């Protein structure tokens, strides 16, 4: 898949998962990569940026399988950003789909 496509929607995918429940980094990678081919190295810089932008916070949670895991929780600002991204995504994807289908008269 085109890397520019992935870069553009990865933030939306991560926020979409975090709006439903808190996740740790590898869990986000694992779940997203079931639908979009991504590597671990792609998600962690994004999560750092989301945190610095105030869209997520982090906390440590004990793990039965090793050291504590860093979990990410969406903030109120993150929910607002998510809502804006969803709106932009719907407008964008509807426009692209019209062009692909040849519905250019609308």
C-alpha positions as CSV (number, residue, x, y, z in Angstrom):
1,X,0.0,0.0,0.0
2,X,1.2,3.5,-0.7
3,X,3.0,4.9,2.3
4,X,1.5,8.4,1.9
5,X,-2.0,6.8,2.2
6,X,-1.0,5.1,5.4
7,X,0.7,8.2,6.9
8,X,-2.4,10.2,6.3
9,X,-4.8,7.8,8.1
10,X,-2.7,6.3,10.8
11,X,-3.5,9.1,13.3
12,X,-7.2,8.6,12.6
13,X,-6.8,4.8,13.1
14,X,-5.0,5.2,16.4
15,X,-7.5,7.8,17.8
16,X,-10.4,5.6,16.6
17,X,-9.0,2.7,18.7
18,X,-8.2,4.9,21.7
19,X,-11.7,6.4,21.8
20,X,-13.1,3.0,22.5
21,X,-10.5,1.9,25.1
22,X,-7.0,2.5,26.4
23,X,-4.2,0.5,24.6
24,X,-0.5,0.0,24.9
25,X,1.7,0.7,21.9
26,X,2.3,-2.8,20.6
27,X,-1.4,-3.6,21.0
28,X,-2.2,-0.6,18.7
29,X,0.4,-1.8,16.2
30,X,-1.0,-5.4,16.3
31,X,-4.6,-4.4,15.8
32,X,-4.0,-1.8,13.1
33,X,-1.6,-4.1,11.2
34,X,-4.4,-6.7,10.9
35,X,-6.0,-4.2,8.4
36,X,-3.2,-2.0,7.2
37,X,0.4,-3.1,6.8
38,X,2.5,-1.0,9.3
39,X,5.6,-1.6,11.4
40,X,6.2,-0.9,15.1
41,X,8.5,1.9,14.1
42,X,5.6,3.8,12.6
43,X,3.3,4.0,15.6
44,X,5.6,5.1,18.3
45,X,6.6,8.5,16.8
46,X,2.9,9.1,16.2
47,X,2.1,8.3,19.8
48,X,4.8,10.7,21.0
49,X,3.4,13.4,18.8
50,X,-0.2,12.7,20.0
51,X,1.0,13.0,23.6
52,X,2.9,16.3,23.0
53,X,-0.2,17.7,21.2
54,X,-2.2,16.8,24.3
55,X,-4.4,14.3,22.5
56,X,-3.4,11.4,24.7
57,X,-2.0,10.8,28.2
58,X,0.0,7.8,29.4
59,X,0.1,5.6,32.4
60,X,1.9,2.4,33.4
61,X,0.0,-0.8,34.1
62,X,1.5,-4.0,35.4
63,X,1.8,-6.9,33.0
64,X,1.7,-10.6,33.8
65,X,4.0,-11.1,30.8
66,X,6.9,-8.9,31.7
67,X,7.6,-5.3,32.7
68,X,4.8,-2.7,33.1
69,X,3.3,-1.5,29.9
70,X,2.7,2.1,28.9
71,X,-1.0,2.6,28.1
72,X,-2.4,5.5,26.1
73,X,-5.6,7.2,27.0
74,X,-7.4,9.7,24.8
75,X,-8.0,13.2,26.3
76,X,-10.9,15.6,25.7
77,X,-8.6,17.5,23.2
78,X,-8.0,14.1,21.5
79,X,-11.7,13.5,21.2
80,X,-12.2,16.9,19.6
81,X,-9.3,16.1,17.2
82,X,-10.8,12.7,16.4
83,X,-14.2,14.3,15.6
84,X,-12.5,16.8,13.3
85,X,-10.5,14.1,11.6
86,X,-13.6,11.9,11.1
87,X,-15.5,14.9,9.5
88,X,-12.5,15.6,7.2
89,X,-12.1,11.9,6.4
90,X,-15.8,11.6,5.4
91,X,-15.6,14.6,3.1
92,X,-12.3,13.5,1.6
93,X,-13.3,9.8,1.1
94,X,-16.7,10.7,-0.4
95,X,-15.0,13.0,-2.9
96,X,-12.4,10.4,-3.9
97,X,-15.1,7.7,-4.2
98,X,-17.1,10.0,-6.5
99,X,-14.1,10.5,-8.7
100,X,-13.3,6.7,-8.8
101,X,-16.9,5.9,-9.7
102,X,-17.0,8.6,-12.3
103,X,-19.8,10.5,-10.5
104,X,-18.3,13.9,-11.5
105,X,-21.6,15.7,-12.2
106,X,-22.5,16.1,-8.5
